[in-house]
Structure formats: structure tokens, C-alpha cells
Amino acid sequence: MAACRCRSCSEPNAPQATDDALDAYLNFAYRSAKGHRDGFPVSAHLDAASADGDVGVPRALFAHVERAALAAGHRGILHSWGRSGAASA
């Protein structure tokens, strides 16, 4: 995966901004997965919409996000959500 060369990614605070965005995404993906698992389809849908707009998407997308985040050095944020992240909720 090639590193991004856009101006915002080269700013000094880009790593923290990336960690913050990843953490926010994981929060909504995790909450959506938990809502779906626990039988709360409305809250699962709302959290999924906040993450990426579709209840089924967070689960399918998580594996891709996880691989990219790990490759980019964001292991700490992923692991702060638990060993298996949002995929296991």
C-alpha cells in the first residue's frame, strides 16, 4: 500500500488525526455489531449509518480497515477495542 502524499496527511498532527478518525469509526462499527448481535436493529442501523451507512457494511469493511490500519502502524488503536476489534461484537 502506497503512503498518501496529500497535504493533510503530511501535516505534523496527521498521525493523531488518523488515530482519532479510526477510533471514531471503530466505535460506531463496534456499537453497530453489538446492537445487531443483541437484537436491537434500529440502534444497529443508526450506528452503522454513522460508521458507513449500511448495517452489513461495517462487518464486511472491518477486515479491510483492520489490514490497512495495521499496515499503517495503528495497532494501538485497533487493540484498544479488544483483541478482535469490532468484528467480534
Helices and strands as residue ranges (DSSP letters): H 7-10, H 14-37, H 41-51, H 57-71, H 75-80, G 85-88
